[in-house]
Structure formats: C-alpha cells, structure tokens
Amino acid sequence: MTLSTSAQPVFDGHNDLLLRLWMQETGDAVADFLHGTMHGHLDMPRMRRGSFAGGLFAVFVPPAQYVKQSKTGWQEEDHDPLAITEAQIALLHQIADRSAGQARICRSAEDIERCIAQGVLAMVLHIEGAEALDDECSQLDRWVAAGLRSVGPLWNLQNRFGTGVTGGFPGSPDSGDGLTPVGINLLRVLNQKKLLIDLSHMNEKSFWQVAEVSDAPLVATHSNVHALCPQPRNLTDAQLAAIAQSDGFVGVNFGNAFLRADGKRDSDTPLAQIVQHLDALLEKLGEDRVGFGSDFDGISVPDELGDAAGLPKLVDLMQQAGYSPELIDKICWRNWLRVLKKTWGE
C-alpha cells in the first residue's frame, strides 16, 4: 500500500504513537498499528488515507503516576526511564522490520525525501524529555546508532537538565528556572552530534539559554502562537523573532487547548483555527519556516480533523484560504526537509 502520486504528502513534527503502543496491555500493538485495528489518531491504513508521509516519532517517559493509573499492575519500582525509553525505541524498529517495506527509519533528509518519493512512511526517532540520559549522556551514542536525530531535553516536569514550561491558562512561558549546568552541556553535545534540539516544552529562560548557546536553527516541533492562544507552551512574539533570526522553524500543534483563544480542550474547535495559527506564523517567520507538529496521539484534536486520515481536509482548507500550491507543499513537508538538512548538515 503506497501513497497516491496525486496526494499532498504531509511530514509531521511530533506524535506520541510509541507511547500509545508501549501503554497497550493486550494483543500485538505493532500488528494492530500496521493493520489498523487500534484506537487513537494514527495507524498505517489511516496514515495512508491521509497522505501522512512521515514525521518525528517521539519517545516519551510519562510520569510514574500516569502509568500506574493506566497500566494494570504497574508499580513505582517498575518505573525505569531508561528501560521505558529503550522499549519505545525497539517498538519503532519493530514497525520498520515488520512493515514489509512500508515504513523506514530515516537518519538524513535524503532518506526522508527518498521515502516520500517511494510512498514509504519516513520515521525519524525523537526523544521528548531526556529523563533517561545520565549527566554524561553516556546512552546517547547507542540511541544515535538506533536512529536518534532529535531531542527535546525537557518535558513539563523538572529533570536533571532543567525545568520545562508549566502553568495554567492563561499564562506566560516564564515559568521557573532554566537549564542546569548539565543541561547546558547537553546542548553542546547535541550540537556536536548535529541532533535537532526541540524547544517546544522549554520555559522562557531555557529557550533563551538555547538561543545563546546553540549554533543550530531554533526549532519548536509542536507549538503555536501565544498572541492567539495564551497557553504557557505557546510562543511569544519575542521567541518567534528569535526563531526567525536563527532561520529556524515552528510546527503547528493541532491540540485544541493550544489553538483556541479560550484555551479549552473542547473538540468542537473549528479546523480554521489551525489555519489562523499558520497565518500568524507565516507573518512572523516567513514562508520557509512553518510546518506541522500535530501532537497526534498526545492530545485532543478538532473533531473536523479527527485523525491522520483527515489531513486532506486541512489541505483543502489551506487552498480555500488562498495558499498557493507551492506554499502548501512547503508547509506540508518541504520546510521540514529544509530545516532538518540545515540542522543535520546532510
């Protein structure tokens, strides 16, 4: 099963599929994904129907209490961030190995472009929240060998590398201390290894530390515009100006709570809200620095979109809003390829 040659491919900057597969308690989660017999926003048949061509697949270690509430028999002593991280990395490899050539782990922009041309799902390994890393980042080389190309050092909670963005709606991203000394060192290691540094869960102090220390484009894989929706996780005008100055990138988050002016998670959110955030980002960043970072399987999305199979509805809405075919192509995948190529140096 391959993408239609006439379909508009979409490369997406963030999803939580691997967490959902890891959390599944019964059956064969990878088989369910490949054959479309699971809930959530993503499985192979629906991704094909929606021309979901690839993206950054996040490895995420949820809080122990969340797992305990959702996973039968889970105990606090079972909560080993390193083991959870490596189990989710293994799941991505199982998808590739068992997909009969339909999915591939990509390590370069050329790999992604080749997959899109061939109708093969292009999967990039990303880590969201680096809890499993030690101070010396001794596990990083092993993960890079497994395909890791992108790291978000922080999620919402504090870890050894710093404090993520927290707080209720409406709120400011200025929500606490920034990166620790080992967090600053991690930035340098990630630069040295030419891995993307994801800003999407960084508070304001951490953001500006990255802007000062990192020599790579500033990238927020799944964040929106604070002026339109004052969630602490959304980006202020000053942050957007810094991203533009660095020739960076922002992927629009499809989560209702990050789209709506009232901050509600209600799924009656009009799909046009996504286009509204695209419009604002295009104005602030220009046509080459905007794309998608859906957060599929990690949030609630507009009912009008539904899941990955609904992506053509969003493309249609962009056309109705007057976006040219060239601009739609950039937003849907070419801008991601541009910033990844610049970051990875290949």
C-alpha positions as CSV (number, residue, x, y, z in Angstrom):
1,M,0.0,0.0,0.0
2,T,1.6,3.3,-1.1
3,L,0.6,6.9,-1.2
4,S,-1.3,8.2,-4.2
5,T,1.0,10.1,-6.5
6,S,-1.6,12.8,-6.7
7,A,-1.9,13.2,-2.9
8,Q,-0.3,16.0,-0.9
9,P,2.3,14.4,1.4
10,V,2.5,15.6,4.9
11,F,5.6,15.3,7.1
12,D,4.7,16.0,10.7
13,G,6.9,17.2,13.5
14,H,5.5,15.3,16.5
15,N,3.4,12.4,17.5
16,D,3.1,10.1,20.6
17,L,2.4,6.8,18.8
18,L,5.2,5.0,20.5
19,L,3.9,5.8,24.0
20,R,0.5,4.6,23.0
21,L,1.9,1.3,21.6
22,W,4.0,0.9,24.8
23,M,1.0,1.5,27.0
24,Q,-1.1,-1.1,25.2
25,E,-1.6,-4.0,27.6
26,T,-3.1,-6.8,25.4
27,G,-2.5,-8.2,21.9
28,D,0.2,-7.3,19.5
29,A,0.5,-3.5,19.4
30,V,2.7,-3.3,16.3
31,A,0.4,-5.6,14.4
32,D,-2.6,-3.5,15.5
33,F,-0.8,-0.4,14.2
34,L,0.1,-2.0,10.9
35,H,-3.3,-3.4,10.2
36,G,-5.4,-0.6,11.6
37,T,-7.1,-2.4,14.4
38,M,-6.4,0.2,17.2
39,H,-7.8,3.4,18.5
40,G,-6.1,6.8,18.6
41,H,-5.1,9.1,15.8
42,L,-2.5,7.0,14.0
43,D,-2.3,3.6,12.3
44,M,-0.9,2.7,8.9
45,P,-4.1,2.5,6.9
46,R,-5.4,5.9,8.2
47,M,-2.0,7.5,7.7
48,R,-2.0,6.2,4.1
49,R,-5.5,7.6,3.5
50,G,-4.5,11.0,4.8
51,S,-1.1,11.0,3.0
52,F,0.7,11.2,6.3
53,A,4.2,10.6,4.7
54,G,6.3,10.6,7.8
55,G,7.4,12.6,10.8
56,L,9.3,12.7,14.1
57,F,8.1,9.8,16.3
58,A,8.6,10.7,20.0
59,V,9.9,8.5,22.7
60,F,8.3,9.8,25.9
61,V,8.6,8.5,29.5
62,P,5.3,9.6,31.2
63,P,5.1,10.3,34.9
64,A,5.0,7.2,37.1
65,Q,1.6,8.1,38.5
66,Y,0.1,8.3,35.0
67,V,1.4,4.9,34.1
68,K,0.2,3.4,37.4
69,Q,-3.3,4.7,36.7
70,S,-3.3,3.3,33.1
71,K,-1.3,0.1,33.2
72,T,-2.6,-2.8,35.2
73,G,-0.2,-4.0,38.0
74,W,2.3,-1.2,37.4
75,Q,4.3,-0.3,40.5
76,E,6.6,2.6,41.3
77,E,9.6,0.3,41.3
78,D,8.8,-0.7,37.7
79,H,9.3,2.9,36.5
80,D,12.7,2.8,34.9
81,P,13.1,5.7,32.4
82,L,16.0,4.0,30.6
83,A,14.1,0.7,30.2
84,I,10.9,2.6,29.0
85,T,12.9,4.7,26.6
86,E,14.7,1.7,25.0
87,A,11.4,-0.3,24.9
88,Q,9.8,2.5,22.8
89,I,12.9,2.7,20.5
90,A,12.5,-1.0,20.0
91,L,8.9,-0.5,19.0
92,L,9.9,1.9,16.2
93,H,12.3,-0.7,14.9
94,Q,9.6,-3.4,15.1
95,I,7.4,-1.2,12.9
96,A,10.1,-0.8,10.3
97,D,11.1,-4.5,10.4
98,R,7.5,-5.9,10.2
99,S,6.1,-3.4,7.8
100,A,7.1,-5.3,4.6
101,G,8.9,-2.2,3.3
102,Q,6.0,0.2,4.1
103,A,8.0,2.1,6.8
104,R,11.6,3.0,7.3
105,I,13.7,4.7,10.0
106,C,15.4,7.8,8.4
107,R,18.7,9.3,9.5
108,S,19.1,12.0,6.9
109,A,17.0,14.5,4.9
110,E,17.8,12.5,1.8
111,D,16.4,9.4,3.5
112,I,13.1,11.2,4.1
113,E,12.9,12.6,0.6
114,R,13.5,9.2,-0.8
115,C,10.8,7.6,1.3
116,I,8.3,10.3,0.3
117,A,9.1,9.7,-3.4
118,Q,8.6,6.0,-2.9
119,G,5.5,6.2,-0.8
120,V,7.3,4.7,2.3
121,L,6.5,6.0,5.7
122,A,9.5,8.1,6.8
123,M,10.1,7.7,10.6
124,V,12.6,9.9,12.5
125,L,13.4,8.9,16.1
126,H,12.9,11.8,18.6
127,I,13.2,11.9,22.4
128,E,10.8,14.1,24.3
129,G,12.2,14.7,27.8
130,A,15.6,13.3,28.4
131,E,15.0,11.7,31.8
132,A,16.7,8.5,30.7
133,L,20.0,10.3,30.0
134,D,22.7,10.4,32.7
135,D,24.8,13.5,33.4
136,E,27.5,12.3,30.9
137,C,24.9,11.5,28.2
138,S,26.5,8.0,28.0
139,Q,23.5,6.4,26.4
140,L,23.3,9.0,23.5
141,D,25.7,7.2,21.1
142,R,23.7,4.0,21.4
143,W,20.5,5.8,20.6
144,V,22.1,7.7,17.7
145,A,23.1,4.3,16.3
146,A,19.5,3.3,16.6
147,G,18.4,6.3,14.6
148,L,18.0,9.1,17.0
149,R,18.1,12.5,15.2
150,S,16.2,14.9,17.5
151,V,16.0,15.6,21.3
152,G,13.8,17.7,23.4
153,P,15.8,17.9,26.7
154,L,12.7,18.8,28.7
155,W,9.0,18.0,29.1
156,N,6.8,19.8,31.6
157,L,8.4,18.4,34.7
158,Q,11.8,19.2,36.2
159,N,14.7,16.8,35.3
160,R,18.4,16.9,35.7
161,F,18.7,19.1,32.6
162,G,16.3,21.8,33.6
163,T,12.7,22.8,34.2
164,G,10.0,22.5,31.5
165,V,7.3,25.0,30.9
166,T,4.4,24.7,33.3
167,G,1.3,26.6,34.4
168,G,-2.3,27.1,33.7
169,F,-4.2,29.0,31.1
170,P,-3.8,31.9,30.5
171,G,-0.2,32.0,31.4
172,S,3.3,33.1,30.5
173,P,6.1,30.8,29.4
174,D,8.3,32.5,32.0
175,S,7.5,29.7,34.5
176,G,10.6,29.0,36.5
177,D,14.3,28.2,36.4
178,G,16.0,27.4,33.1
179,L,18.6,24.8,32.2
180,T,21.1,23.4,34.8
181,P,24.8,23.2,34.1
182,V,24.4,19.6,32.8
183,G,21.5,20.9,30.6
184,I,23.9,23.5,29.1
185,N,26.4,20.7,28.5
186,L,23.7,18.6,26.8
187,L,23.0,21.4,24.3
188,R,26.7,21.4,23.4
189,V,26.7,17.6,23.0
190,L,23.6,17.8,20.8
191,N,25.2,20.5,18.6
192,Q,28.4,18.4,18.3
193,K,26.4,15.4,17.2
194,K,24.2,17.6,14.9
195,L,21.0,16.5,16.5
196,L,17.9,18.8,16.4
197,I,17.2,20.5,19.7
198,D,13.4,20.8,20.3
199,L,12.2,23.9,22.2
200,S,8.5,23.0,22.4
201,H,8.5,22.2,26.2
202,M,11.1,24.7,27.3
203,N,10.1,27.6,29.5
204,E,11.3,31.1,28.6
205,K,14.6,31.0,30.5
206,S,15.5,27.7,28.9
207,F,14.5,29.0,25.5
208,W,16.8,32.0,25.7
209,Q,19.7,29.8,27.0
210,V,19.3,27.6,23.9
211,A,19.3,30.7,21.7
212,E,22.5,31.9,23.3
213,V,24.4,28.6,23.5
214,S,23.3,26.6,20.4
215,D,24.7,27.1,17.0
216,A,21.8,25.3,15.3
217,P,18.5,26.7,14.0
218,L,15.9,27.2,16.8
219,V,13.1,24.7,16.3
220,A,9.8,24.2,18.2
221,T,8.4,21.0,16.7
222,H,4.9,21.3,18.1
223,S,4.0,24.8,19.4
224,N,1.6,27.6,18.5
225,V,1.2,31.4,18.8
226,H,0.9,32.8,22.3
227,A,-0.8,36.0,21.0
228,L,-3.7,33.9,19.7
229,C,-3.8,31.4,22.5
230,P,-2.0,32.3,25.7
231,Q,-1.0,28.8,26.8
232,P,2.4,28.8,28.5
233,R,3.6,26.3,25.9
234,N,2.9,28.6,23.0
235,L,5.5,31.0,21.6
236,T,5.6,34.8,22.3
237,D,6.4,37.3,19.6
238,A,9.9,37.7,21.0
239,Q,10.5,34.0,20.8
240,L,9.2,33.9,17.2
241,A,11.5,36.8,16.3
242,A,14.5,34.8,17.6
243,I,13.4,31.7,15.7
244,A,13.2,33.7,12.5
245,Q,16.6,35.3,13.2
246,S,18.1,31.8,13.5
247,D,16.5,30.6,10.3
248,G,14.6,28.1,12.4
249,F,11.2,26.5,12.3
250,V,7.8,26.1,14.1
251,G,5.5,23.1,13.6
252,V,1.8,24.0,14.4
253,N,0.3,21.9,17.1
254,F,-3.2,20.5,16.3
255,G,-4.2,20.3,20.0
256,N,-7.4,22.1,20.8
257,A,-6.0,23.6,24.0
258,F,-3.1,25.2,22.0
259,L,-5.3,26.5,19.2
260,R,-8.3,28.1,20.9
261,A,-8.3,31.7,22.3
262,D,-10.2,30.4,25.4
263,G,-7.7,27.6,26.0
264,K,-10.4,24.9,26.3
265,R,-9.7,21.3,25.2
266,D,-13.2,21.1,23.6
267,S,-13.0,19.2,20.3
268,D,-15.7,21.4,18.6
269,T,-12.7,23.6,17.7
270,P,-13.0,24.8,14.1
271,L,-10.3,23.5,11.8
272,A,-9.8,27.0,10.6
273,Q,-8.1,27.7,14.0
274,I,-5.1,25.8,12.6
275,V,-5.0,28.0,9.5
276,Q,-5.3,31.0,11.8
277,H,-2.1,30.0,13.6
278,L,-0.4,29.2,10.2
279,D,-1.3,32.7,9.0
280,A,0.3,34.3,12.1
281,L,3.4,32.1,11.9
282,L,3.8,32.9,8.2
283,E,3.7,36.6,9.0
284,K,6.3,36.3,11.8
285,L,8.6,33.7,10.3
286,G,8.1,33.8,6.5
287,E,7.1,31.0,4.1
288,D,10.2,28.8,4.6
289,R,9.9,28.3,8.4
290,V,6.4,27.0,9.1
291,G,5.0,23.4,9.0
292,F,3.1,20.9,11.1
293,G,3.7,19.3,14.5
294,S,0.4,17.7,15.1
295,D,0.9,16.1,18.5
296,F,-1.3,13.2,17.3
297,D,-1.9,10.6,20.0
298,G,-0.8,13.1,22.6
299,I,-3.8,15.5,22.7
300,S,-7.4,16.0,21.6
301,V,-7.7,17.5,18.1
302,P,-10.7,19.2,16.3
303,D,-13.5,16.8,15.5
304,E,-13.5,18.1,12.0
305,L,-10.0,16.7,11.5
306,G,-10.5,13.5,13.6
307,D,-7.2,11.7,12.9
308,A,-4.4,11.3,10.4
309,A,-7.0,10.3,7.7
310,G,-8.5,13.8,8.0
311,L,-5.3,15.7,6.8
312,P,-6.7,16.3,3.3
313,K,-9.5,18.4,4.9
314,L,-6.8,20.7,6.3
315,V,-5.0,20.9,2.9
316,D,-8.4,21.7,1.3
317,L,-8.9,24.5,3.9
318,M,-5.5,25.9,3.2
319,Q,-6.4,26.0,-0.5
320,Q,-9.7,27.8,0.3
321,A,-7.7,30.3,2.3
322,G,-5.7,31.2,-0.8
323,Y,-2.5,29.4,-0.1
324,S,-0.7,28.6,-3.4
325,P,0.2,25.0,-4.3
326,E,3.9,25.9,-3.7
327,L,3.2,27.3,-0.3
328,I,1.1,24.3,0.7
329,D,3.9,22.0,-0.4
330,K,6.4,23.9,1.7
331,I,4.2,23.8,4.8
332,C,3.2,20.2,4.4
333,W,6.8,18.8,4.1
334,R,9.4,20.8,2.2
335,N,10.1,23.3,5.1
336,W,10.7,20.4,7.4
337,L,13.2,19.0,5.0
338,R,14.9,22.3,4.7
339,V,15.5,22.8,8.5
340,L,16.4,19.2,9.1
341,K,19.0,19.4,6.3
342,K,20.4,22.6,7.8
343,T,20.5,21.2,11.3
344,W,21.8,17.8,10.5
345,G,24.3,19.1,7.9
346,E,23.3,16.4,5.3
